[in-house]
Amino acid sequence: MARTKRGTPPSYRRHSSGQACVTVRDLTGRRREILLGTWNSPESKAEYARVLSELAAHQGRLAAHQQSASAFGDLTVNELIVAFWKHAEEHYRHADGRPTGELANLRDALRPLRRLYGPTLARQFDAVALETLQQELVREGKLARTTINARVNRIRRAFRWAVRKQLVPGEVLLGLGAVPGLQRGRTKAREPKGVRPVAWDHVRAALPFMPRPVAAMVRVQWLSGCRAGEVTVMRGRDLTPGERTWTYQPGLHKNTWRGKPRKVLLGPKAQEVIKPFLRPNAEEFLFRPGDATAEHHARRASARRSRRTPSELKRRRKQAPQVSPGDCYDRRSYRQAVVRACRRAGVPAWSPLQLRHSRATEIRRRYGLEATQCVLGHEYADVTQLYAERNEALAAEIMAEIG
């Protein structure tokens, strides 16, 4: 049964018109009164029970088909964004409760929408408005063409959710669908450079300037060809030792939400990199930012030449600082650490994604496209289960030799 903040369901009460009614809140947090019929009649009580059931199904908010167009005629884009964000924070999460990277992508996409059209009525946000926003992103010149298209699509996704919840009429989404994406060669938006392999000389030069956990992740990625998001969440429980190769099955990966399994095969070289980071508690992440922070403070203390004063010896670090290292790196913090090391090393900046491309290039050159597909975990529609098993055996041989 749906309940209010006080823990009780919204009450069945008598309206000034003499009918029965119930007061609830909609998806935007506004209070709404629903008339249930003749006071104290069996029909009104049955309607009251139905409303409570629908509230329970929609997290204590007004059911979608109860929201009339007139009731939401004054809904602004700002209010729509707030309502959609509450949905996004619950929906775009991993099984362990951590937010996915899509939440940050949605935040970046909704910021220009709020800046340009926040006070606008949501039902008046049409194709002209979306195209204006699209061209504004082009004029700013900060984003590539494909990034602009992705952000426009995420704005459409927010309005698609609003239509499903009957916050805006369906004609709005129909109009937004008429705005085409930016096409190559037909827009002033810059084209993405694409991801290119990184030279090992640049990787090797940057390694000494990285925190120890980051350097280990770079080496594991270079040797195995796994994704950045897969190496950052590596735990002992996800590793299965074998005779020649280890199998790593990440608990969280790119296609977790699709229910697809992922196996990363680790050869002897990658195993030697990982072994110093194995922990007694198999549930802990292997590569932790807190370890890098502790090692940084230890190095500074050992390199100090002056003696500590009595006040410094008594001083202790905060037990509960406002900002503390996370349990594991995410893709952004991992990339930031790599780019910072490249600057200190004086080499062109490269990203962890380029490590995967470098491995793919080498494997394809030495072993062919079939082996590359298997080692990197790429999936094609025409690959049968028997073919996948054959590929897995081939991948094990490859990683035992080069990984």
Secondary structure, DSSP 8 states (H G I E B T S, - for coil): ----TTSS----EE-TTSEEEEEEE-TTS-EEEEEEEETT-HHHHHHHHHHHHHHHHTTTS--GGG--TTTTTT-BHHHHHHHHHHHHHHHSB-TTS-B-HHHHHHHHHHHHHHHHHTTSBGGG--HHHHHHHHHHHHHH--S-HHHHHHHHHHHHHHHHHHHHTTSS-HHHHHHHTTS----TTSSSS----------HHHHHHHGGGS-HHHHHHHHHHHHH---HHHHTT-BGGGEE--SS-EEE--SS-TTGGGT----EEE-HHHHHHHGGG--SSTTSBSS-HHHHHHHHHHHHHHH--S---HHHHH----SS-SS---SS--HHHHHHHHHHHHHHHTS----HHHHHHHHHHHHHHHH-HHHHHHHHT---TT--HHHHHHHHHHHHHHHHHH-
